[in-house]
Amino acid sequence: MKIHLFQQCLIDMFYPHVGMAGVEVLERLGCDLVVPKKQVCCGQMFTNSGYNDAAMDAIKNTIECFENADYVVSMSGSCAFAIRDEYQHFLEGQPEWQQRAEKLSGKIYEFTERQGMQLRFEIPEGFWSLFRSVNRETYIEALMAINEEYQYSNYFLTREACIQVLRDLYMKKQIELKREEDETEFDMLETPSARILNWLIRKGWLKKIEDYNTLVTNIVIPDYAAIFVDAFERLSTEDLEETEIYIQNVYATLFSFKNDPRVNLNMLRTALINTRRLNKALQDMLHNMDKFFARLLEQQFYGDLLKEHLDGYVEEIVRKKYHILKTSDNFYIYKTDIKECLRQMRDDEEWIEKIRERARATGDTGEDVLELLDMIERGFDDIEHRISNMDKEHSKYVRATVTRLNYLLSGESDTKGLVIQLLNRMSEDDYEEVIQKTGEKMNLSLVEILSEKSLYKRRKNRKDFVSQMAPEEEVDDLDREDVLRLNRIKRRFSKKQIEEFIEEHIEKDVLDTEKLSLTSEEDFEKLILAYDLSTRKNSKYKTLEEDAETIEKNGYRYPALKFVRRHL
């Protein structure tokens, strides 16, 4: 099922991990997700303040983005409500847009809604009540404990085994299990472990399977519930290991794809998925670093700030995430090998053609192998940018922390502390009055004794500018092989694009560069790449270098060449 995701501004700016978790759940449920790039705010922030006219552009843009979708899912209930129930009222007097809004209103759903959406799994109605329950933390903890034991079983756990797991879990700590709305007096007579298990079974988080041969009640975790239990595990544990796992998986997958003749393009798609997941994990880590800046300014005392820095930022970010990312089994260990592997695969045209033939034989006519390789490489470029931003954010936070600590260390006993207190007082009280009272109690004049040496300033020795100059570096000119090698390393255009450029300008099987009129850097680069292509084995074209005169047109200089079509 294809679902359009409305990634509203609140999720995008402040809670990206919520959006990432929602995407993962929907993908695990078998949904094909589409995220329109044109989407922005739904306009609710304007309408809530009474600025209905100012919201019109955002409202109409949202309608244009999603009106042709089968289903639209939003992570925010208020945004879903605005689109579904309020758009039509705001568009009164605009019949065309009102009709389009009405059409969209029947397609928008909040993430936890199920009515009208046929997912791959049949989820019970009471399933979502866990998130509204007063005992939800207890239930989630119980599910994770049962799941841990469940992984060591062949297929299921007996009811007695589940009761024992819960009893062991809550043996050392006292829990207060509040009564649920649908619990009866008979349910309240059960032990806490039995009450928890029975409630999870009634709501569909666990499922009973009766074995009538042995008269034993067995417990299993349904497929749809397992997805959410896995999400609970991810939210309750550190995600640093994921960065290491993803980068290792990409490296191993690309190596296998290159050297194992049995694999297909799905192996390459797996590498692309892990590359994107690594990007998401780093992005989430970057957003987590940002939240400490707000907490930094909230601290009013030196001790509190130091505790926040050491127990908060240093413990949660530096030690557990940032330091390990920079020093352990990290991205940079595999980056060079991965990029070299991608380059070798792109340059091996014979191998590329074999992959294409294998894909055509299996009916895999989706993405081309070169397209997948390019997307993986772009993903790794994004990873480098994110790590660079993390370095900048880390340095910025450390500087801000030191500045804040120095500020709070300035006490009443030193001049700096008194000035800071004065400035704070001036910002709170009447400015003129504070200045006047300060002037009455302070002697602002400076009295010194003038002498012959008072105005003397010792000259510094004049420095020899030439002797301090760094030696000029000698830069060797690049030969033809170096240029071709650099071009292969940083390829911007595919072989197909270069051939299209030649065919666009060729006349009667000949492309004469004297007749070319280059108007952009892209055309100039394609001309260079066309010459490179003509020198390769099995190329459709070859070059004739007769006079090799130099042509200068539109600010570009290139040799006079003739490209001719080979008759293979």
N, C-alpha and C positions, 0 to 999 in steps of 0.2 A: 504494500500500500504506500502511495506517495503522499507525504505530508510536508506542507510548507511551514517552516518554523518562524514565528514572530519573536525575534530576539530583541526585546524592548530595551530602552535606554538604561533602566534601572539595573537589569541583569548585566548589560554590557559594561557599565561603568563601575559598579560597586560589588556585584555578586557573580563574577564570571564562572566561578566553580559550580554554581547552581545550574547555569545554562549548559556547561559541559557535562554535568551529571545527567541532566534531562536528555541531552542528545544521545548519550551512551545507553540510557534505558530504552529510548525509542528505537535505536539501532538494534539493540539486543532483542527487541520485540519483533524484529523483522520489517521495520518501516524504512522506506526510502526517503531521506530528508532532502529538502530543498530550502536554501536560505537566500532569499532575494537580496542582492547587494544594495538596491535602491531604498530599502526600508530605513526609516528613522523613527522618531517619536510618534506615538499614536495621536498626540495632541491633548491628552488628558490633563497635563500640567497647566495648559492654558484654560481649558474649559472649567476646571475646578476653581480657578480664580476669577471666572466670569469673562475671560477674553475669548469669546466664541469666534469672533472674526479673525483673530490672530491664529486660531487653530485650524482654519480652513485648508491651508496648504498642506499641513501634516495629515489631516483627515483624508483629503483627496489622494494624496500620495500613497497612503496605506491601502485605500480601496484599489488603486491601480496595481499595486504590488501583489495583492492576494485574491482579487475577484475571480480569477480563472483557476484557482486551486481547488482540489477536491476536499481537503481538510487543512485547517490552519490551527496550530497549537501554540499557545502562549504560556510562558512560565509565570506570568503575573495575572492573578484573578481580576484585578481592577482594570487592567488593559483589555482583557477579554470582554469584560462587562461593558466597557466604553464602546468597543467596536460593535458588539452584538446588540446592545440595547439603547445606546445614546446617539450613535451616528445619525440615525434616521430623523431624530428630533432636531439636531443641529442643522440638517440639510433641508428643512422645510422651506418651500419656495423655490427649490431647485429640483424639479421632478426627476430629471435624468439621473442626477447624483443620488437622490433619495432611493430610487429604484435599484441602483447598483449597490448601495449600502445595505438595503434589505436582502439582496441576494447574498452578500458576504456574511450577514448576520447568522445565517443558517449553517455556516461552515467553520466558525471560530469556536475553539474549545480551550478551556483552561487545562493545564497539564494533568490534573488529577481527575478530570471529568472522563466518563466513559460512555455516556449516553450518545448514541448515534455513530460512534466510532467502533468499527469492527476490527479489533486488533487480532494478532495471530493467536493469542491465547484468550480463552474465555475466563475472565476475571470475575470472581463473585462480587456481588453488590456491597457486602459488608467489609470487603478487603481494605478499603481506604479509611475505615474508621480507626485504624491503628494510629494514624497521624493526628486524629482529634482526641484520642484517649488521654485521660489524666495519668494513665500508667504506661504511656508509650515508651519511655526510656527503659522501664523494666522489661516490657515485651521485646524491644529491640535487642537488649542484652541477652534475653533468653533465647531468641532466634539465633544469635551468633554462637552461643554456647552449644545449642543443638546441632547447628550446621558444622561446627568443628568436630563433634563426635560423629556426625553423619558421614563425613568424608572418609572415615576409617571403616565404614560398614560396606557390605557388598551391595545392598540395595535399599534397605530400610532400617529403622530402629524400632524396637518394640516400645510399647507405651511405658512399660516398667523402666526401660533404659532411659527414656526421656525424663521421667519423673526423677530418676536418680541423678541425672545430669543437672537438673534444676535444683534439686535438694543440695547437691554439693556446691553449686554456684552460690546459693544464698545461705549456706551454713555459717559462714564467718561474718556475715553482715546482716543487720536487721533491716528488712524492707517493710514499707508501709504500702500495702496493696489496697488501693481505694476501690469501692464498689462501682462497677460499671452499670449503666442504665438498663441493660438487658439481662443482668444477672438476677437469679431468683434466690429465695431463701435457702433452697436446697444447694445451690452453687456456693453460697457463703459458708456452708458446713465443711466444704472440702479444704484440704491443706493448700497453702499458697502455691506450691509447685503444681498441684493438680488444677487449681483455678487458672493459672497462667496457661497451662497446656490446653485445657478445655476451651478457653477463650480464643486462642490462636487457631484451634481446629474449627470452631464455629465461624470465624471470620475468613477462613480460606487460606491462611498463611501456612498451615499444616494440613495434611490430608490423612484420614484413616483408611487403612486397607485391612479388612477382616480376613483372617485365615481360618476358614471353618473346619479344616482338617485337624489343625492343632489347637483351635479355639484361642488363638492369640491375636491381639489387636496390634498391628504394625503402623508406624508413622513414617510418612515420606514428605519431602519438601517439593511442592509443585514447581514446574518450570518457571512460571511467571513470578512466584515468590522468591525463587533462587536468585533471580536478577536483582531484586531489591536487597536481599540479604547480602549479596556480593557488594552492592553499593554501600550498605552500612559498614561492612568491613573496610572498604576503601576510605570512608569518612572518618573512621576511628583509628586509623593507622597512618604512619608517615608515608608520604608518597615519593620520598627520595629514591627508594629502590627502583621505582618505575623508570626514572630517567636512565639509570644504568641498564635496566632490562631492555628498554626500547632501543637504545643505541647498539647494544649487543645483538639484538634480534635483527636490526637493519643490516649490520655487518655480516652476520651469519647467513641471512637470506640472500643478499647480493652475491656473496661468495658461492653459495650453492647454485643460484640461478646462472651464474657465469660458467660454472664448471660441470654441472650435472646435466647431461643431455635429455634426461627424462622430464624435467620440470617444464611448466608452461607459464603464461603471463600472470596467472593468479599468484605465483610466488613473488613476482615483481609488485603486484598490487598489495601484497602483504607488507612488503618493505615500505611502500608509500603510506599505508595506514599507520605503521609504527613511527614513521617520520612525523606524521601529523600529530599523533598522540604525544610524542616527545615535545613538539612545539607547544601543545596545550598544557602539558605539565610545567614547562618552563614559564609560560605566560601566567599560570595560576600562582607559581612561586613568586613571580615579579609583583603581582597584585598583593600578595600577602606581605611583601616587604613594604609596600606603600602604606598599609594600615598603621604601621608604627610611627609614621610622621604625625598623624593626628593625636595619637596617644602621648607623643613626646611633649606637645604643647600643653597638655592637660596637667602635667606634673608641676606642682608649686613648690616642692621642697627637694633639696639636694638628695636626701636619702631615698625618697620615692623614685626620683628620676634614675638614680644609680641602680636601684632594684629592678625597675622596669627595663633598663638597658641590659643588665646582666642576666636576669631571670627570664626576660621576655625575648628581646631581639637576639642577644648572643646565644641563648639556649635554643630558641625555636628556629632561627634563621641561619645564623653563622655556623654554629656547631653541627646542627642536624642536616642542613641543606647546602648553604653556600660554600662552606669550607670543604665538604666532601665532594661537591660538584667540581671544585677547582683542583683538588689534590688526589682524589681516589680514582677508581676505574671510570674515567669520565669521557666526555664528548671528544676532547682533543686527542685522546689516544687513538681513536678510531677514525677521526675526521679525514686525515690525509689518505689513509688506506681506502676509505669509502669513495672519496672523490677520484682517486687513481683508478679504482675498479670501474666507476661510472665512465671515466674517460676512455679506458680500454674497450669497454663494451660499445661505446658510440663510434669509435674509430674502426672497429672491426666490421666492415660492411658485409663480408661473407657470413659472419656469425649472425648479424642482424637479419639478413635475408633468410637464414635457416629458421630463426625464431618466428619470422613472419609466415613462412610456409607452414610451420607447425601450428601456428594460431589459425591459419585458414583451414587447415585440415581438420581441426577440432571445432570449427564454427565460431571461434572467438574473434569476432570482427569489431570489437569495441575500440579501446584505446590502442594506438600504435606503440610499439616497444620504445621508440625514441621519445614519444610524448611522456610515457611513464618515467623514463630516465630523467628527462628534463624537470618534471614535477618533483622528483626526489631531490635533485640537485638544488632546485629553488627552495625546497623545504630546509635543506641544510644551510643555505645562505640565511634564511630567516632565523634559524637556531643561533647562528653566530651573532646576528643583530641583537637577539634577546639576551644572550649572555653578556654582550657588551653593555646593554642597558642595565643589566643587573649589577655590573661592576660600577657604573655611574651612580646608580641608586644607593649602592652600599657606601661608596665614598661620600655621597651627599648626606646620608644619614649620620655617618660617623662625625662629619664636620658639624652638622647641626647639633648632635648630642654634646660635643665638646663645647660648643658655643653656649648652649643652654646650661651646662654644668658650671662654666665660668661665671655666667650671669647669676646663678643661684648661690655660688660661693662668695660673691661679693657681699660682705656683711656690713654692719653699721660702723665697724671700727676703721675702715679704710676710706679714702677719698672716692674711689670708684663706686663703692657700695652706696655712699651718701648721695652721689650724683644720680645713680639709678633710682634710689628712693625718691629723690626730688622730682625726676622726670615722671615717675609713676604717679606721684601726688598731683603734679600739674595736669596730667591727663584725666584725673578723677574730679578735682575741684576747680574752682574759678582760677583761670590762668593768671590774670592780672593781680588778683589778691595774693596768690602764692609768690609771685615775683616780688611784689612789694614787701611782704613779710620777710622773704629771704634776703632782700637787699638791706633791710634794717638791721639784721643780725649778722651779716657777713661783711668782712673787710675785703673788698674786691681789688684794692690797690696793691701794687707790687713795688716795694722799696728796695733798691740796690745801690751800692756805692760804685760810682764810675771811676775808672782808673785808665792808665795807658793801655793795659792789656784787655780791657773790657770789650773793645771792638776788634781786637786782633783775632783773625782766623787763619790758622796754619794751612798753607797750601800743600796739596798732595803732589807727589811726584808725577810729572807728565808721563803717560804711558805711550809706548810706541805702538801705534795702531797696526802697522804692517806686520810687525813680529807676532802679533796676536791673531792674525788671520789663519784660519785653518787651511791646510794644503788643499789645493783644488783636486777634486776627484777626477780621474781619467775614466771616461765612459767610452767603451768600445762600441763601434757601430755594429748594428745587427746585420748579419748576412741573410741570404735568402732562406736558408734552412731554419734559422732562429725565428724569422717572421712567420714561416709556415707552422713551426712548432707552437708558437704563442697563439696563433690563430686557431689551431686545433684545441688548445687548452680552453680558451674562452670563446667558444662558438655561440654566436647569437642567432644565426640563421641555419635552418636545416638544408639538407641537400636538395629537397624538393623546392624550397624557396629560391635557391640559387639557379636551378634549372628553369624555373618560371621567369626569372629575371632575364636569362639569356634568350629564351623563346620570345619574350616580349619585344626585344630589340633586334632579333635576327631577321635578315631579309635574304631570301634565296639561299638558305643554308650558310650565310656568312654574316657575322656581326663585326662591323668595322668600328673600332673605338673612336676614329676621327669624326664619325657621324653622331656619336653619343653627346647628349647634353645632360650632364649630371647636375641635379638640383638639391640634393640632400646628402648628408653624411651616410645615411643608410644605403643609398645607391652606390656611393663611392666604395663602401665596405663590401657590397655585393659584387662589384667589379673585381676587387682584389680576390674575393673568395671564388669567383668564376675562374680566374686564372689558376688558382690552387686546384680547383676541381678538374680543369683540363689536363693537369699534369699527372692525375691519378690513373691507375690501371683500370681498365674497363669503363672509362669515362665516355659519355656520348659526344664529347667535343674535344678539339685540340686547337692549339694556337699556332699562328704563323708569325714569326718575328723576322720580318724582312729588313726594314730600315731601323727599327727600334728608336724612332724619333720621339721626343717628349712633347706631349700635348698639354696646354694650359687653357682651361675653360672654367668659368664661374668659380674661380678660386681653387680649383683642384688640378693637380699635375699627375699625369699618368702616361705610360708609353703607348706608342701607336702599335696596336696589335689587331690581329684579325682572328676571330673565333670561327671555326668551321665545324660543321657537323660530320662526325665520323660515320662511315657506312660499315657497320659491324655485320 
